[in-house]
Amino acid sequence: MLYGLIAAAVAATLVELIAPQGEGGRMGGHVRLVAGLCVLVALIQPLREGVMLLRAMAEGDLAEMLPDVELPAEEEYGSVWSDTLAAMGDQEVTSWVEGVLEQKFEISPDNRRVQVVCEVGENGVLHVKEVYIALRGAAIWKDPHTIEGYVSERLSAPCTVSVGQ
């Protein structure tokens, strides 16, 4: 797209330079008008193709618009979506648990390891299945039952805290 636009602008400029000016320079104005319209068409063409692609997507004809792209089967979408959502959920919940451990329980990142397991339910809702926290270093003196209770209550999921691993 960019190369086509640059080529159209360069071609329009060359035509303006080569074209005769005519009497009183009136011909130059017409040449600039036609050159400007050509550049405008070069700008609009990708937008037209984009609108057609969006229309095809809305109508469900995406496979016809992109014949070279192999689209996954309808059943695969659910699986890919669930896996992606679960991975994103794991990261978000892990970040939240690490923040709680650092702010509320004053456990530094060097003295902890957090693992969260999420799953996507039948209705597409993300659920935290389990939380594992391993404490080491100075954090072994923290009460694991307090941490388990706090995290379990907030996430409505079982939390296991191990010490010294």
Backbone as a chain_set.jsonl record, in Angstrom:
{"seq": "MLYGLIAAAVAATLVELIAPQGEGGRMGGHVRLVAGLCVLVALIQPLREGVMLLRAMAEGDLAEMLPDVELPAEEEYGSVWSDTLAAMGDQEVTSWVEGVLEQKFEISPDNRRVQVVCEVGENGVLHVKEVYIALRGAAIWKDPHTIEGYVSERLSAPCTVSVGQ", "coords": {"N": [[0.823, -1.18, 0.0], [1.847, 1.292, 0.877], [4.008, 1.591, -0.862], [2.695, 1.758, -3.32], [1.287, 4.135, -2.994], [3.396, 5.966, -2.73], [4.594, 5.615, -5.221], [2.511, 6.555, -6.881], [2.427, 9.247, -6.089], [5.005, 10.113, -6.848], [4.878, 9.631, -9.61], [2.823, 11.411, -10.285], [4.045, 13.851, -9.678], [6.166, 13.837, -11.524], [4.734, 13.92, -13.929], [3.564, 16.446, -13.685], [5.882, 18.038, -13.853], [6.801, 17.485, -16.429], [4.675, 18.059, -18.144], [3.365, 20.472, -20.444], [2.968, 23.986, -19.76], [1.117, 25.624, -20.993], [-0.999, 28.353, -22.201], [-0.74, 31.149, -20.181], [-0.377, 29.561, -17.965], [-2.529, 27.958, -17.355], [-2.861, 25.317, -18.03], [-1.234, 23.886, -16.28], [-2.631, 23.912, -13.861], [-4.752, 22.189, -14.398], [-3.38, 19.814, -14.84], [-2.279, 19.408, -12.29], [-4.648, 19.001, -10.884], [-5.65, 16.57, -12.0], [-3.483, 14.896, -11.33], [-3.587, 15.044, -8.553], [-6.069, 13.821, -8.105], [-5.457, 11.226, -8.95], [-3.605, 10.446, -6.977], [-5.323, 10.555, -4.798], [-7.105, 8.461, -5.424], [-5.296, 6.359, -5.204], [-4.932, 6.448, -2.458], [-7.482, 5.834, -1.499], [-8.069, 3.242, -2.395], [-6.906, 1.058, -0.719], [-8.501, 1.472, 1.557], [-11.041, 0.893, 0.584], [-10.735, -1.845, 0.056], [-10.33, -2.713, 2.661], [-12.816, -2.107, 3.829], [-14.429, -3.845, 2.367], [-13.394, -6.286, 3.278], [-14.089, -6.165, 6.005], [-16.884, -6.174, 5.737], [-17.234, -8.71, 4.617], [-16.343, -10.242, 6.757], [-18.314, -9.659, 8.635], [-20.503, -10.813, 7.425], [-19.789, -13.419, 7.446], [-18.286, -14.539, 5.414], [-15.546, -14.868, 5.323], [-13.711, -16.83, 4.564], [-13.955, -16.871, 1.818], [-12.943, -14.39, 1.108], [-10.299, -14.534, 1.905], [-8.725, -16.716, 0.47], [-6.262, -18.045, 0.559], [-5.611, -18.422, 3.177], [-5.702, -20.705, 5.76], [-8.349, -21.433, 7.662], [-9.152, -22.293, 11.04], [-11.129, -25.114, 12.123], [-14.543, -24.863, 13.251], [-14.91, -26.036, 15.766], [-12.396, -25.9, 16.845], [-12.001, -23.257, 17.548], [-13.22, -22.797, 20.046], [-11.597, -24.315, 21.746], [-9.061, -23.109, 21.385], [-9.67, -20.524, 22.266], [-10.399, -21.042, 24.956], [-7.964, -22.041, 25.978], [-6.294, -19.8, 25.632], [-7.623, -17.855, 27.182], [-7.461, -19.087, 29.703], [-4.672, -19.102, 30.074], [-4.158, -16.363, 30.127], [-5.661, -15.732, 32.361], [-4.312, -17.18, 34.36], [-1.917, -15.69, 34.489], [-2.842, -13.135, 35.291], [-4.087, -13.67, 37.782], [-1.936, -14.756, 39.144], [-0.273, -12.493, 39.273], [-1.86, -10.904, 40.943], [-1.891, -12.467, 43.335], [0.846, -12.456, 43.942], [1.173, -9.729, 44.438], [-0.416, -9.448, 46.752], [0.992, -11.105, 48.522], [3.336, -9.654, 48.726], [2.535, -7.069, 49.606], [0.594, -7.341, 51.731], [1.515, -9.482, 53.316], [4.202, -9.048, 53.383], [6.221, -10.45, 51.931], [8.986, -10.975, 50.075], [9.771, -11.08, 46.517], [11.931, -12.802, 46.093], [11.649, -14.716, 47.998], [9.525, -16.366, 47.486], [7.339, -18.443, 45.481], [4.872, -18.643, 43.085], [2.122, -20.403, 41.806], [-0.587, -20.635, 39.689], [-3.596, -22.193, 38.752], [-5.936, -22.058, 36.287], [-9.183, -22.502, 34.802], [-11.493, -22.711, 32.082], [-14.888, -22.602, 32.316], [-17.927, -24.42, 31.363], [-19.745, -22.466, 30.572], [-18.12, -20.515, 29.598], [-16.903, -18.93, 31.468], [-14.167, -17.872, 33.401], [-12.475, -19.698, 35.865], [-10.704, -19.921, 38.926], [-8.843, -22.633, 39.65], [-6.887, -23.834, 41.354], [-4.38, -22.723, 43.712], [-0.969, -22.498, 44.255], [1.554, -21.899, 46.566], [4.888, -21.435, 47.294], [7.053, -21.024, 49.932], [10.182, -19.648, 50.928], [13.435, -19.027, 52.336], [13.513, -16.103, 54.373], [10.781, -16.005, 54.5], [9.744, -18.347, 55.481], [8.994, -18.166, 58.063], [6.551, -17.027, 58.174], [3.032, -17.384, 58.799], [1.629, -20.093, 57.318], [-1.046, -20.945, 57.254], [-2.596, -18.666, 57.634], [-2.035, -17.273, 55.293], [-2.989, -19.117, 53.375], [-5.74, -19.135, 54.068], [-6.488, -16.451, 53.583], [-5.979, -16.082, 50.792], [-7.5, -18.204, 49.697], [-10.093, -17.487, 50.509], [-10.475, -15.058, 49.134], [-10.235, -15.795, 46.427], [-11.946, -17.892, 46.145], [-11.075, -20.521, 45.871], [-9.105, -23.477, 46.354], [-6.086, -23.108, 48.222], [-2.727, -23.845, 48.539], [-0.034, -23.726, 50.69], [3.338, -24.2, 50.806], [6.251, -24.748, 52.738], [9.689, -23.991, 52.747], [10.593, -24.874, 50.24]], "CA": [[0.0, 0.0, 0.0], [2.693, 2.474, 0.994], [4.789, 1.718, -2.09], [1.781, 2.216, -4.361], [1.006, 5.547, -2.753], [4.616, 6.709, -3.053], [4.744, 5.563, -6.676], [1.512, 7.452, -7.472], [2.846, 10.631, -5.826], [6.179, 10.401, -7.682], [4.413, 9.71, -10.998], [2.072, 12.663, -10.434], [5.021, 14.94, -9.672], [6.878, 13.799, -12.8], [3.815, 14.392, -14.972], [3.465, 17.903, -13.532], [7.119, 18.658, -14.325], [6.972, 17.265, -17.861], [3.545, 18.62, -18.894], [3.515, 21.884, -20.831], [2.192, 24.901, -18.936], [0.034, 26.22, -21.772], [-1.089, 29.818, -22.17], [-1.078, 31.725, -18.883], [-0.201, 28.563, -16.905], [-3.799, 27.303, -17.022], [-2.734, 23.87, -18.221], [-0.603, 23.348, -15.073], [-3.674, 23.696, -12.855], [-5.5, 20.989, -14.771], [-2.488, 18.672, -14.617], [-2.228, 19.201, -10.842], [-5.937, 18.439, -10.48], [-5.688, 15.156, -12.395], [-2.471, 14.194, -10.531], [-4.117, 14.946, -7.195], [-7.117, 12.793, -8.116], [-4.794, 9.912, -9.027], [-3.071, 10.153, -5.637], [-6.489, 10.296, -3.953], [-7.558, 7.09, -5.737], [-4.31, 5.449, -4.604], [-5.196, 6.44, -1.017], [-8.798, 5.254, -1.194], [-8.13, 1.819, -2.77], [-6.769, 0.155, 0.436], [-9.655, 1.639, 2.431], [-12.128, 0.145, -0.043], [-10.477, -3.269, 0.292], [-10.559, -2.951, 4.084], [-14.259, -2.112, 4.061], [-14.948, -5.101, 1.809], [-12.989, -7.359, 4.185], [-14.937, -6.068, 7.194], [-18.226, -6.613, 5.349], [-17.185, -10.168, 4.472], [-16.241, -10.809, 8.102], [-19.619, -9.526, 9.276], [-21.432, -11.744, 6.786], [-19.293, -14.777, 7.633], [-17.668, -15.01, 4.179], [-14.123, -14.587, 5.435], [-12.956, -17.841, 3.827], [-13.964, -16.486, 0.41], [-12.088, -13.213, 0.942], [-8.911, -14.925, 2.152], [-8.677, -18.124, 0.066], [-4.966, -18.659, 0.851], [-5.469, -18.599, 4.617], [-6.437, -21.862, 6.246], [-9.027, -21.095, 8.903], [-9.405, -23.482, 11.855], [-12.51, -25.596, 12.185], [-15.362, -24.168, 14.249], [-14.692, -26.65, 17.085], [-11.082, -25.512, 17.346], [-12.063, -21.912, 18.117], [-13.514, -22.902, 21.471], [-10.413, -24.828, 22.432], [-8.021, -22.075, 21.358], [-10.144, -19.44, 23.132], [-10.299, -21.493, 26.343], [-6.551, -22.103, 26.352], [-5.787, -18.431, 25.717], [-8.239, -17.222, 28.338], [-6.89, -19.697, 30.909], [-3.293, -18.621, 30.223], [-4.238, -14.962, 30.562], [-6.167, -15.746, 33.728], [-3.214, -17.615, 35.218], [-0.985, -14.579, 34.659], [-3.485, -12.071, 36.063], [-4.283, -14.111, 39.167], [-0.59, -14.866, 39.724], [0.153, -11.133, 39.606], [-2.619, -10.462, 42.107], [-1.404, -13.199, 44.511], [2.183, -11.941, 44.271], [0.975, -8.417, 45.054], [-0.921, -9.662, 48.117], [2.091, -11.641, 49.333], [4.321, -8.606, 48.972], [1.991, -5.931, 50.338], [-0.091, -7.693, 52.975], [2.302, -10.405, 54.145], [5.593, -8.589, 53.331], [7.081, -11.538, 51.457], [9.66, -10.479, 48.873], [9.738, -12.008, 45.38], [12.995, -13.791, 46.209], [11.293, -15.722, 49.001], [8.242, -17.007, 47.168], [7.045, -18.917, 44.131], [3.417, -18.751, 42.99], [1.592, -21.073, 40.617], [-2.05, -20.582, 39.667], [-4.206, -23.014, 37.708], [-7.277, -21.588, 35.951], [-9.859, -23.249, 33.751], [-12.676, -22.061, 31.541], [-16.046, -23.454, 32.519], [-18.816, -24.678, 30.236], [-20.401, -21.232, 30.156], [-17.112, -19.569, 29.132], [-16.417, -18.12, 32.583], [-12.876, -18.311, 33.916], [-12.478, -20.051, 37.283], [-9.422, -20.304, 39.506], [-8.986, -24.011, 40.115], [-5.989, -24.047, 42.497], [-3.253, -21.802, 43.885], [0.147, -23.082, 44.995], [2.543, -20.911, 46.992], [6.039, -22.029, 47.974], [7.808, -20.02, 50.683], [11.562, -20.03, 51.246], [14.205, -17.94, 52.952], [12.933, -15.483, 55.563], [9.326, -16.157, 54.466], [9.298, -19.591, 56.118], [8.493, -17.849, 59.398], [5.179, -16.535, 58.052], [2.025, -18.409, 59.073], [1.055, -20.543, 56.044], [-2.498, -21.086, 57.367], [-3.166, -17.33, 57.424], [-1.917, -16.986, 53.858], [-3.941, -20.0, 52.689], [-7.096, -18.668, 54.333], [-6.719, -15.172, 52.92], [-6.031, -16.277, 49.337], [-8.643, -19.072, 49.397], [-11.328, -16.733, 50.689], [-10.606, -14.041, 48.082], [-10.347, -16.392, 45.094], [-12.909, -19.011, 46.191], [-10.379, -21.686, 45.328], [-8.148, -23.994, 47.337], [-4.73, -22.573, 48.184], [-1.78, -24.663, 49.286], [1.234, -23.033, 50.952], [4.373, -25.096, 51.288], [7.35, -24.008, 53.355], [11.027, -24.547, 52.613], [10.854, -25.502, 48.948]], "C": [[0.874, 1.254, 0.0], [3.499, 2.693, -0.282], [3.915, 2.225, -3.24], [1.472, 3.695, -4.226], [2.212, 6.413, -3.111], [4.823, 6.748, -4.564], [3.758, 6.502, -7.358], [1.916, 8.909, -7.271], [4.041, 11.016, -6.69], [5.76, 10.542, -9.143], [3.654, 11.011, -11.234], [3.014, 13.853, -10.49], [5.772, 15.004, -10.998], [5.995, 14.317, -13.932], [3.667, 15.905, -14.9], [4.692, 18.611, -14.075], [7.252, 18.586, -15.844], [5.883, 17.955, -18.676], [3.793, 20.082, -19.252], [2.583, 22.76, -20.002], [1.012, 25.505, -19.689], [0.024, 27.726, -21.635], [-1.509, 30.284, -20.782], [-0.98, 30.719, -17.741], [-1.477, 27.828, -16.515], [-3.708, 25.791, -17.141], [-2.142, 23.216, -16.973], [-1.618, 23.067, -13.984], [-4.47, 22.442, -13.127], [-4.664, 19.725, -14.522], [-2.396, 18.37, -13.12], [-3.52, 18.578, -10.324], [-6.006, 16.949, -10.783], [-4.679, 14.35, -11.564], [-2.96, 14.014, -9.093], [-5.214, 13.895, -7.088], [-6.524, 11.389, -8.186], [-4.226, 9.503, -7.668], [-4.219, 9.837, -4.68], [-7.037, 8.896, -4.186], [-6.597, 6.068, -5.13], [-4.489, 5.364, -3.095], [-6.472, 5.681, -0.672], [-8.842, 3.749, -1.459], [-7.929, 0.886, -1.569], [-7.938, 0.274, 1.406], [-10.851, 0.857, 1.897], [-11.96, -1.352, 0.21], [-10.713, -3.62, 1.764], [-12.032, -3.002, 4.428], [-14.878, -3.402, 3.528], [-14.599, -6.284, 2.711], [-13.835, -7.343, 5.45], [-16.358, -6.536, 6.894], [-18.269, -8.136, 5.222], [-17.094, -10.845, 5.837], [-17.59, -10.772, 8.802], [-20.629, -10.513, 8.709], [-20.979, -13.19, 6.908], [-18.636, -15.358, 6.399], [-16.162, -14.797, 4.182], [-13.287, -15.577, 4.631], [-12.903, -17.495, 2.343], [-13.035, -15.305, 0.152], [-10.605, -13.552, 1.087], [-8.721, -16.391, 1.767], [-7.36, -18.813, 0.419], [-4.765, -18.948, 2.328], [-6.324, -19.78, 5.052], [-7.028, -21.532, 7.61], [-9.279, -22.364, 9.702], [-10.883, -23.855, 11.835], [-13.239, -24.911, 13.335], [-15.114, -24.724, 15.656], [-13.371, -26.195, 17.703], [-11.097, -24.132, 17.983], [-12.286, -21.967, 19.62], [-12.305, -23.345, 22.266], [-9.315, -23.772, 22.506], [-8.405, -20.933, 22.292], [-9.992, -19.829, 24.595], [-8.851, -21.514, 26.817], [-5.963, -20.701, 26.531], [-6.326, -17.723, 26.949], [-7.657, -17.775, 29.639], [-5.462, -19.203, 31.142], [-3.276, -17.17, 30.695], [-4.709, -14.887, 32.009], [-5.094, -16.156, 34.713], [-2.278, -16.445, 35.518], [-1.585, -13.478, 35.533], [-3.632, -12.463, 37.533], [-2.934, -14.249, 39.857], [-0.076, -13.486, 40.127], [-0.565, -10.619, 40.85], [-2.104, -11.138, 43.377], [-0.025, -12.685, 44.916], [2.096, -10.566, 44.919], [0.503, -8.528, 46.489], [0.207, -10.15, 49.019], [3.104, -10.55, 49.678], [3.77, -7.495, 49.862], [1.405, -6.316, 51.691], [0.798, -8.534, 53.902], [3.796, -10.083, 54.138], [6.571, -9.714, 52.983], [7.683, -11.084, 50.129], [9.61, -11.525, 47.75], [10.807, -13.098, 45.45], [12.617, -14.95, 47.13], [9.962, -16.415, 48.724], [8.233, -17.493, 45.728], [5.552, -19.178, 44.088], [3.059, -19.461, 41.696], [0.073, -21.087, 40.738], [-2.544, -21.428, 38.503], [-5.635, -22.516, 37.517], [-7.862, -22.498, 34.884], [-11.09, -22.47, 33.315], [-13.833, -23.046, 31.656], [-16.883, -23.615, 31.267], [-19.443, -23.397, 29.69], [-19.411, -20.162, 29.705], [-16.548, -18.677, 30.212], [-15.127, -18.725, 33.114], [-12.972, -18.555, 35.417], [-11.06, -20.373, 37.722], [-9.621, -21.683, 40.111], [-8.149, -24.254, 41.374], [-4.912, -22.974, 42.515], [-2.21, -22.511, 44.738], [1.144, -21.971, 45.31], [3.646, -21.646, 47.732], [6.828, -20.895, 48.628], [9.204, -20.551, 50.969], [12.257, -18.829, 51.871], [13.516, -17.42, 54.199], [11.416, -15.673, 55.625], [8.84, -17.432, 55.149], [8.736, -19.345, 57.514], [7.077, -17.278, 59.371], [4.211, -17.694, 58.267], [1.365, -18.856, 57.76], [-0.475, -20.647, 56.087], [-3.203, -19.741, 57.153], [-3.146, -16.977, 55.937], [-2.918, -17.829, 53.075], [-5.372, -19.494, 52.847], [-7.424, -17.393, 53.582], [-6.9, -15.362, 51.411], [-7.244, -17.13, 48.956], [-9.956, -18.318, 49.479], [-11.54, -15.741, 49.554], [-10.851, -14.65, 46.713], [-11.383, -17.515, 45.011], [-12.32, -20.26, 45.539], [-9.399, -22.184, 46.383], [-6.744, -23.413, 47.11], [-3.858, -23.445, 49.078], [-0.483, -23.891, 49.435], [2.212, -24.065, 51.492], [5.552, -24.25, 51.761], [8.657, -24.745, 53.127], [11.31, -25.221, 51.296], [11.308, -24.509, 47.936]], "O": [[0.655, 2.168, -0.794], [3.662, 3.826, -0.736], [4.365, 3.041, -4.045], [1.404, 4.419, -5.219], [2.063, 7.47, -3.725], [5.183, 7.785, -5.122], [4.124, 7.183, -8.317], [1.765, 9.723, -8.183], [4.089, 12.13, -7.212], [6.217, 11.448, -9.84], [3.825, 11.646, -12.275], [2.796, 14.774, -11.278], [5.993, 16.088, -11.539], [6.458, 15.065, -14.794], [3.645, 16.578, -15.931], [4.573, 19.669, -14.692], [7.756, 19.517, -16.472], [6.145, 18.395, -19.796], [4.36, 20.836, -18.461], [1.516, 22.308, -19.588], [0.007, 25.86, -19.073], [0.922, 28.311, -21.03], [-2.539, 29.847, -20.269], [-1.458, 31.001, -16.642], [-1.523, 27.157, -15.484], [-4.403, 25.066, -16.429], [-2.517, 22.091, -16.64], [-1.485, 22.085, -13.254], [-4.826, 21.711, -12.202], [-5.176, 18.707, -14.055], [-2.431, 17.206, -12.721], [-3.494, 17.729, -9.433], [-6.38, 16.154, -9.921], [-4.988, 13.237, -11.138], [-2.767, 12.957, -8.493], [-5.285, 13.163, -6.1], [-7.035, 10.466, -7.55], [-4.352, 8.348, -7.259], [-4.096, 8.944, -3.841], [-7.398, 8.212, -3.228], [-7.025, 5.039, -4.607], [-4.226, 4.317, -2.505], [-6.528, 4.97, 0.332], [-9.598, 3.043, -0.792], [-8.734, -0.031, -1.406], [-8.331, -0.72, 2.018], [-11.586, 0.234, 2.663], [-12.924, -2.044, 0.538], [-11.232, -4.692, 2.076], [-12.46, -3.838, 5.224], [-15.753, -3.984, 4.169], [-15.417, -7.186, 2.89], [-14.256, -8.399, 5.922], [-16.968, -7.224, 7.712], [-19.223, -8.774, 5.666], [-17.696, -11.897, 6.052], [-17.972, -11.725, 9.479], [-21.507, -10.993, 9.426], [-21.709, -14.099, 6.514], [-18.441, -16.572, 6.334], [-15.57, -14.566, 3.128], [-12.257, -15.2, 4.073], [-11.912, -17.792, 1.676], [-12.409, -15.227, -0.906], [-9.757, -12.92, 0.458], [-8.569, -17.235, 2.65], [-7.33, -20.035, 0.565], [-3.827, -19.657, 2.691], [-7.515, -19.846, 4.75], [-6.301, -21.371, 8.591], [-9.586, -23.406, 9.123], [-11.755, -23.028, 11.569], [-12.611, -24.437, 14.282], [-15.108, -23.969, 16.628], [-13.241, -26.115, 18.925], [-10.29, -23.857, 18.87], [-11.618, -21.265, 20.379], [-12.026, -22.809, 23.338], [-8.713, -23.565, 23.56], [-7.56, -20.427, 23.03], [-9.505, -19.031, 25.397], [-8.544, -21.062, 27.92], [-5.218, -20.454, 27.479], [-5.577, -17.068, 27.674], [-7.391, -17.017, 30.572], [-5.083, -18.917, 32.278], [-2.479, -16.797, 31.555], [-4.214, -14.073, 32.789], [-4.967, -15.558, 35.782], [-1.891, -16.234, 36.668], [-0.91, -12.949, 36.416], [-3.332, -11.667, 38.423], [-2.799, -13.897, 41.029], [0.495, -13.329, 41.206], [0.044, -9.978, 41.707], [-1.898, -10.469, 44.39], [0.242, -12.498, 46.103], [2.853, -10.263, 45.842], [0.967, -7.785, 47.354], [0.362, -9.671, 50.142], [3.658, -10.525, 50.778], [4.457, -7.029, 50.771], [1.701, -5.669, 52.696], [0.826, -8.32, 55.114], [4.576, -10.76, 54.807], [7.594, -9.904, 53.641], [6.955, -10.838, 49.168], [9.427, -12.714, 48.012], [10.612, -14.194, 44.924], [13.198, -16.033, 47.049], [9.349, -16.981, 49.629], [8.998, -17.029, 44.882], [5.018, -19.862, 44.961], [3.609, -19.169, 40.633], [-0.479, -21.5, 41.758], [-1.985, -21.387, 37.408], [-6.444, -22.541, 38.444], [-7.135, -23.176, 34.158], [-11.651, -21.68, 34.074], [-13.765, -24.17, 31.159], [-16.586, -23.02, 30.231], [-19.647, -23.266, 28.483], [-19.807, -19.024, 29.454], [-15.788, -17.755, 29.915], [-15.013, -19.942, 33.258], [-13.49, -17.717, 36.155], [-10.304, -21.014, 36.993], [-10.47, -21.873, 40.983], [-8.646, -24.816, 42.35], [-4.572, -22.392, 41.484], [-2.518, -23.053, 45.799], [1.529, -21.201, 44.431], [3.383, -22.388, 48.678], [7.219, -19.933, 47.967], [9.392, -21.742, 51.219], [11.696, -17.734, 51.916], [12.994, -18.2, 54.996], [10.822, -15.519, 56.693], [7.64, -17.585, 55.375], [8.078, -20.216, 58.083], [6.471, -17.068, 60.422], [4.526, -18.843, 57.958], [0.622, -18.085, 57.153], [-1.132, -20.457, 55.063], [-4.28, -19.688, 56.559], [-4.119, -16.449, 55.399], [-3.618, -17.31, 52.205], [-6.125, -19.432, 51.876], [-8.507, -17.262, 53.011], [-7.861, -14.86, 50.828], [-7.942, -16.811, 47.993], [-10.831, -18.483, 48.628], [-12.658, -15.594, 49.06], [-11.597, -14.085, 45.913], [-11.662, -18.027, 43.926], [-12.98, -20.954, 44.765], [-8.92, -21.407, 47.209], [-6.287, -23.253, 45.978], [-4.209, -23.741, 50.22], [0.106, -23.451, 48.448], [1.952, -24.72, 52.501], [5.805, -23.166, 51.235], [8.733, -25.962, 53.288], [12.195, -26.074, 51.229], [11.571, -24.872, 46.79]]}, "num_chains": 1, "name": "protein.A"}
